[in-house]
Structures are given as structure tokens and as C-alpha cells.
Amino acid sequence: MTRKPVIILSVVISVLLFTNYILYQQNQELSQVVKEYKKQNSDILEKLTGTVKETENKNEMQPSAVINKKQTLNMSESSQTITAVAVRPILLRDGFFENVQYEGIIMKINVDIRNGKGLVLVNTKVPTGVDFQTSAKTAVKIAQGHTGVDLSDKDIVFSITSNNNEELQTVDGTSAGGAMTVLLIYEIQEKSINDKVLMTGTIEPNGKIGRVGGIIEKADAAGKYGAQTFLVPKGQAITQVQSCQETKNGVFIYRSCTLEEKPLFPIMKEKYGMEVIEINDINAALDYFI
């Protein structure tokens, strides 16, 4: 009876010894594999380090590559900017009554011409539902025809901002089309823009400057900005002035008012010293921005 536990114990010890031996062998094999991987990683790291040093040495020997990069950045930084005007609606509430008035605002439009795939992009600080994109595409089409420069391998990026960028959500974006076209043409021709000239008007596919709304509000914003010349579409250098007359009949006083069209030029000249000039097409607009 005493020999049986001894035999069992011997078997258990043997099994444990055998198992430990197997684990020891596997551990040795794993250690060898780890050493090989470490050596491979060391070789790879050494090769990469050599490649980086070689690249740095080449860059030091080729300063022209750095110069070209700086020239590209400078070109982007020196891109043209034009000032444009637009109108936005303002909702006024007086108890249960609501009324909409319009206010002129000043916008800054910048353009960048970059190597690309012929994309036309409009960038604003806040998302807008305004259709600047159609004006931008038409501006590119007219600019290519006017300058004879092929922009099919370029990306044209218009960036639009205002003092309060939230205002851009409701402005009449199409009225900036003429200004965007002038801006792009002058950027291609590397001409400086006269920032004392502002304009409003859509750009049509045939190069005509199309009619817009809110002329008096836009003219007022341009005058406050300090513009010397304000360009408007043909036939729109006018405003409506209210004229009222009062008549008395006994104790009753009757007042009648009518709207009368008057030239905008003398009003703005007296108020701001600003000329208001009508233009028919993009060629006429370009002459004033020189």
C-alpha cells in the first residue's frame, strides 16, 4: 500500500520535469527569434537613418528647392483682394407687426490661383445659402475669354469675408459677380486694384453687368466706406424719393405721398463726395479699377 503513492508521486515529478524541459526549450527558441527580430529592426533603423541623412545632405546642396517653395508661398500671400457691396434683409418687429428693411454691407473678396484640376471654389467663414458659386464659375469663364489664359489646370479659390461674417448668410451673393470677375482678371494680369472704386452687378455669360436690387442701400454703404466711385448696372443710377403734400379741409388735414425717381449721382456726391457711374459690361468696369 505504501509503494503506490510513491509511484504516483514519481510519475507526477517526471511529468513536471518533462513539461519544464519542453517550456525551457520553447523559451530558448523564442529568445532566439526575439534576438533575430531585434537585429533586423536595428538594420532597418540604420538604413532609414542613413537615408534621412542623405536626403538632408542633398537638400543642403540644392537651395533652389527651398527658394521655389518660398516663391510659391509669396505668390499665394500676394493674391488680389477687391471690395464689394451687397444688401441683407433685416426683420424688424413692433409687437404683432413685422417689417423687412434692407441694409448695405461691405465684403472683401480674395482670389487664389493654384495648380489643380480646374475646380472653382468659394470659401466663406460661415455656411451660406447664397449662390456665390454660379457667379464664381461665370467669372472664371469671362476671365479666360478676356485674358486668353487657359485655367483648366488651375483651381480658382474665392474667399469672401465681412466685418460680421454672419451677415454673409443672407446677402444677395449674385450681385458680387461683376466684382469677382474684375478681381480674377486683374489677378491674372498682375495689375493692382484701385480700392477706392466699388461696384455692384451680376456677371452674365456674355460679359454684361446685370441688374441688381438695393442700389440706394449699397450706395450708402459704399459712401460710408470711403469709396470715390461707385459702379452700378446700366439704368440703375437712380433712386426713389418720397414726396408728400398736405392739404387742409376744415379741421382735417390730408396728406398724400408719391414716389419719384431721382438721379443717384447728385445725392451721393453731396452726401459723400462719391461719383455714381453706370456701366454696361465688364470691359467698362475694368477701366475704372486701374
C-alpha positions in Angstrom: 0.0 0.0 0.0 2.9 2.4 0.7 4.5 1.8 -2.7 1.5 3.1 -4.7 1.7 6.7 -3.5 5.5 6.7 -4.2 4.9 5.5 -7.7 2.3 8.2 -8.3 4.5 10.9 -6.9 7.4 9.8 -9.1 5.2 9.9 -12.2 4.0 13.4 -11.3 7.5 14.6 -10.8 8.6 13.1 -14.1 5.7 14.8 -15.9 6.6 18.1 -14.3 10.2 17.7 -15.2 9.4 16.9 -18.8 7.0 19.8 -19.0 9.6 22.2 -17.7 12.1 20.9 -20.1 9.7 21.5 -23.0 8.9 25.0 -21.8 12.6 25.7 -21.4 13.3 24.7 -25.0 10.4 26.8 -26.3 11.7 29.8 -24.3 15.1 29.4 -25.8 13.7 29.3 -29.3 11.6 32.4 -28.6 14.6 34.2 -27.2 16.5 33.4 -30.4 13.6 34.7 -32.5 13.5 37.9 -30.5 17.2 38.4 -31.0 16.8 38.0 -34.7 13.9 40.5 -34.9 15.9 43.0 -32.8 18.8 42.6 -35.2 16.5 43.1 -38.2 15.0 46.2 -36.7 18.4 47.6 -35.9 19.5 47.1 -39.5 16.3 48.7 -40.8 16.7 51.7 -38.4 20.3 52.1 -39.5 19.3 52.1 -43.2 16.5 54.7 -42.6 18.8 56.9 -40.6 21.3 56.8 -43.5 18.5 57.7 -46.0 17.4 60.7 -43.9 20.9 62.0 -43.6 21.5 61.5 -47.3 18.3 63.4 -48.1 19.3 66.2 -45.7 22.7 66.5 -47.4 21.0 66.7 -50.8 18.7 69.4 -49.6 21.6 71.4 -48.3 23.3 71.1 -51.7 20.1 72.2 -53.5 19.0 75.6 -52.1 16.9 76.2 -55.2 14.2 73.8 -53.9 13.8 75.9 -50.8 13.7 79.1 -52.9 10.9 77.7 -55.1 8.8 76.8 -52.1 9.1 80.3 -50.7 8.2 81.9 -54.1 5.1 79.8 -54.2 4.0 80.9 -50.7 4.7 84.5 -51.6 2.6 84.2 -54.7 -0.3 82.9 -52.6 0.1 85.6 -50.0 0.1 88.4 -52.6 -3.2 87.4 -54.2 -5.6 90.2 -55.0 -8.5 91.5 -52.9 -11.4 93.6 -54.1 -14.1 95.3 -52.0 -17.7 94.7 -53.0 -21.1 95.7 -51.6 -24.2 93.7 -51.0 -27.5 94.1 -49.2 -29.0 91.9 -46.5 -32.6 91.9 -45.1 -33.3 92.9 -41.5 -36.5 91.8 -39.9 -38.0 94.4 -37.6 -40.7 93.6 -35.1 -43.1 96.0 -33.4 -45.5 94.0 -31.3 -47.5 91.9 -33.7 -46.3 93.7 -36.7 -43.2 92.7 -38.8 -41.4 94.7 -41.4 -38.4 94.0 -43.5 -35.7 96.6 -44.2 -32.5 96.3 -46.2 -29.0 97.3 -45.2 -25.9 97.6 -47.3 -22.8 95.7 -46.2 -19.1 95.7 -47.3 -17.5 92.4 -48.4 -13.9 91.6 -49.0 -13.3 89.1 -51.8 -9.9 87.4 -52.2 -8.8 85.1 -55.0 -6.1 82.4 -55.2 -5.0 80.7 -58.4 -3.4 77.3 -57.7 -2.2 74.4 -59.7 -5.1 71.9 -59.8 -7.8 70.3 -61.9 -9.9 73.2 -63.0 -12.0 73.5 -59.8 -13.9 76.7 -58.9 -14.4 77.0 -55.2 -16.0 79.6 -52.9 -14.9 79.8 -49.3 -16.8 81.7 -46.6 -16.3 81.8 -42.8 -19.8 80.6 -42.2 -22.1 78.3 -44.3 -24.3 80.3 -46.5 -27.3 79.6 -48.7 -26.3 82.3 -51.1 -25.4 81.4 -54.6 -21.8 82.7 -54.9 -20.8 79.6 -56.8 -22.7 80.4 -60.0 -21.1 83.9 -60.0 -17.7 82.4 -59.5 -18.0 80.0 -62.4 -19.2 82.7 -64.7 -16.3 84.9 -63.6 -13.8 82.3 -64.5 -15.3 81.8 -67.9 -15.3 85.5 -68.7 -11.8 86.0 -67.3 -10.4 83.2 -69.5 -12.0 84.7 -72.6 -10.8 88.2 -71.7 -7.2 87.3 -70.9 -6.8 84.4 -73.3 -5.3 82.4 -70.4 -6.4 78.7 -70.0 -7.3 77.9 -66.4 -8.3 74.3 -67.0 -5.2 73.1 -65.0 -5.8 75.6 -62.1 -8.0 75.7 -59.1 -9.6 79.1 -58.5 -10.5 79.8 -54.9 -12.6 82.9 -54.0 -12.7 83.7 -50.2 -15.4 86.1 -49.0 -15.4 87.8 -45.7 -17.1 90.8 -44.0 -16.7 92.6 -40.7 -19.5 90.4 -39.3 -19.3 87.1 -41.2 -22.8 86.1 -40.0 -24.1 88.8 -42.4 -23.0 86.7 -45.3 -25.8 84.1 -44.7 -28.4 86.4 -46.1 -26.7 88.7 -48.6 -27.5 88.9 -52.3 -24.4 86.9 -53.5 -25.1 87.2 -57.2 -24.6 90.9 -57.1 -20.9 90.3 -56.4 -20.3 88.6 -59.8 -19.0 91.6 -61.6 -16.5 92.4 -58.8 -15.3 88.8 -58.7 -14.7 88.9 -62.5 -12.7 92.2 -62.2 -10.7 90.6 -59.4 -9.8 87.5 -61.3 -8.8 89.3 -64.5 -6.6 91.7 -62.6 -5.0 88.8 -60.7 -4.2 87.0 -64.0 -2.8 90.2 -65.4 -0.9 91.0 -62.2 -2.5 94.5 -62.0 -3.2 96.4 -58.8 -6.9 97.2 -58.0 -8.0 100.7 -57.1 -9.6 100.1 -53.7 -11.5 103.5 -53.9 -13.7 102.0 -56.6 -16.6 99.7 -55.6 -19.2 98.1 -57.8 -22.4 96.1 -57.8 -23.9 94.0 -60.5 -24.2 90.4 -61.6 -21.9 88.9 -64.3 -23.7 87.4 -67.3 -22.3 84.7 -69.6 -21.9 87.3 -72.4 -19.9 89.7 -70.1 -22.7 92.1 -69.5 -23.3 93.5 -66.0 -26.8 92.5 -64.9 -29.3 94.4 -62.8 -29.4 94.1 -59.0 -31.6 95.3 -56.1 -30.9 97.6 -53.2 -29.0 100.2 -55.1 -29.6 103.0 -52.6 -28.6 100.8 -49.6 -25.4 99.7 -51.4 -24.5 103.2 -52.5 -24.9 104.4 -48.9 -22.6 101.6 -47.7 -20.0 102.4 -50.3 -20.1 106.1 -49.4 -19.6 105.3 -45.7 -16.7 103.0 -46.6 -15.0 105.9 -48.3 -15.4 105.0 -52.0 -14.7 107.7 -54.5 -16.5 105.9 -57.4 -19.4 103.5 -57.2 -20.2 101.5 -60.4 -23.8 100.3 -60.9 -25.5 98.4 -63.8 -26.8 100.4 -66.8 -30.1 102.2 -66.0 -29.8 101.8 -62.2 -28.1 105.1 -61.1 -31.5 106.2 -59.8 -33.4 106.1 -56.5 -36.9 106.6 -55.4 -37.6 109.6 -53.2 -40.8 110.1 -51.4 -42.6 113.4 -51.9 -45.5 114.3 -49.7 -48.1 117.1 -49.8 -50.6 118.2 -47.1 -53.9 119.9 -47.7 -56.3 121.2 -45.1 -60.1 120.9 -45.2 -61.7 122.4 -42.2 -60.3 120.7 -39.1 -59.0 117.8 -41.2 -55.5 117.6 -42.7 -55.0 115.3 -45.7 -51.5 114.0 -46.6 -50.7 112.3 -49.9 -47.3 110.9 -50.8 -45.8 109.7 -54.0 -42.5 108.1 -55.0 -40.5 110.0 -57.5 -37.4 108.7 -59.3 -34.3 110.9 -59.0 -30.7 110.6 -60.2 -28.5 109.0 -57.6 -25.3 110.8 -58.5 -26.1 114.3 -57.1 -27.4 112.7 -53.8 -24.3 110.7 -53.2 -22.0 113.5 -54.4 -23.5 115.9 -51.9 -23.6 113.3 -49.1 -20.2 111.5 -49.5 -18.4 113.2 -52.4 -18.8 109.9 -54.3 -19.5 109.5 -58.0 -22.1 107.0 -59.2 -21.4 105.7 -62.7 -23.4 103.3 -64.8 -21.6 100.5 -66.7 -22.9 98.1 -69.3 -20.2 95.4 -69.4 -17.1 94.0 -67.8 -14.8 96.0 -70.1 -16.3 99.3 -68.9 -15.8 98.2 -65.3 -12.2 97.3 -65.8 -11.3 100.8 -67.0 -12.4 102.3 -63.6 -10.3 99.9 -61.5 -6.9 100.8 -63.0 
